[in-house]
Amino acid sequence: MELSDFAALTQNIIRDNGFDDFIPVACLPGRREIRGLDGLPDDVDVETKSIGWAASLADETEEFLVAFKFTDNQFKVFRRQNGAMESAIFMVEA
């Protein structure tokens, strides 16, 4: 799954549920599985925790994507595929 595809899916989640309480969302495309990470404390580094959590859900070589709130109007998506990480920042659609 491409970053932009997961970003579009994330936009749908945000449109349906709002962005104020948006929680990190992980996708394991090979399993057709999506999960949310609820209950993060306010003082935790959301990026580090989200990526670590998503990686813990996946097998060592399995592709995963994770999206999390980056700013008040942006979210960030990370993707691990074939051992390489890539990321992009997306604006929340109004």
C-alpha positions as CSV (number, residue, x, y, z in Angstrom):
1,M,0.0,0.0,0.0
2,E,1.3,3.4,-0.9
3,L,1.6,6.3,1.6
4,S,-1.0,8.3,-0.3
5,D,-3.5,5.4,-0.3
6,F,-3.2,5.1,3.5
7,A,-3.4,8.9,3.8
8,A,-6.7,8.8,1.9
9,L,-8.0,6.0,4.2
10,T,-6.9,8.1,7.2
11,Q,-8.7,11.2,5.8
12,N,-11.9,9.1,5.8
13,I,-11.4,8.1,9.4
14,I,-10.8,11.8,10.3
15,R,-13.9,12.9,8.3
16,D,-16.1,10.4,10.2
17,N,-14.6,10.8,13.7
18,G,-13.0,14.2,13.8
19,F,-9.3,15.1,14.4
20,D,-9.3,16.5,17.9
21,D,-9.2,13.0,19.5
22,F,-7.4,11.2,16.6
23,I,-5.4,8.2,17.8
24,P,-2.6,6.5,16.0
25,V,-3.8,4.0,13.4
26,A,-1.7,1.1,12.1
27,C,-2.3,-0.9,8.9
28,L,-0.9,-4.3,8.1
29,P,-1.8,-4.6,4.4
30,G,-0.7,-8.3,4.1
31,R,-3.3,-9.2,6.7
32,R,-5.9,-6.7,5.7
33,E,-5.9,-5.4,9.3
34,I,-6.2,-2.0,10.8
35,R,-5.8,-1.2,14.5
36,G,-5.9,1.9,16.7
37,L,-3.7,2.8,19.7
38,D,-5.8,4.3,22.4
39,G,-4.7,5.6,25.8
40,L,-1.4,7.3,25.1
41,P,-0.3,9.7,27.9
42,D,0.0,13.3,27.0
43,D,3.7,13.4,27.9
44,V,4.8,10.5,25.5
45,D,6.6,11.1,22.2
46,V,3.7,10.1,19.9
47,E,5.9,9.5,16.8
48,T,8.3,7.2,18.6
49,K,5.6,5.3,20.4
50,S,3.4,5.0,17.3
51,I,6.1,3.6,15.1
52,G,7.3,1.2,17.8
53,W,3.8,0.0,18.4
54,A,3.1,-0.6,14.7
55,A,6.4,-2.4,14.3
56,S,5.5,-4.7,17.3
57,L,2.3,-5.7,15.5
58,A,4.2,-6.7,12.4
59,D,6.5,-9.6,11.7
60,E,10.1,-8.6,11.2
61,T,9.9,-8.3,7.4
62,E,6.2,-7.5,7.1
63,E,5.0,-4.2,5.6
64,F,3.2,-1.8,7.9
65,L,1.9,1.8,7.8
66,V,1.0,4.0,10.8
67,A,-0.6,7.4,10.9
68,F,-0.7,9.8,13.9
69,K,-1.5,13.4,14.7
70,F,1.5,15.6,13.9
71,T,0.1,19.1,14.4
72,D,-3.3,20.6,14.9
73,N,-4.0,20.3,11.2
74,Q,-1.6,17.6,9.9
75,F,-1.0,13.9,10.3
76,K,2.1,12.0,9.5
77,V,2.3,8.5,7.8
78,F,5.2,6.1,8.1
79,R,5.6,3.0,6.0
80,R,8.0,0.2,6.4
81,Q,8.5,-2.0,3.4
82,N,11.4,-4.3,2.6
83,G,13.3,-3.0,5.6
84,A,13.1,0.6,4.4
85,M,11.1,3.4,6.1
86,E,9.5,6.3,4.4
87,S,7.2,9.0,5.6
88,A,5.1,12.0,4.5
89,I,3.0,14.7,6.2
90,F,-0.6,15.3,5.1
91,M,-3.0,18.2,5.8
92,V,-6.3,17.4,7.3
93,E,-9.0,18.1,4.8
94,A,-11.6,20.7,5.9
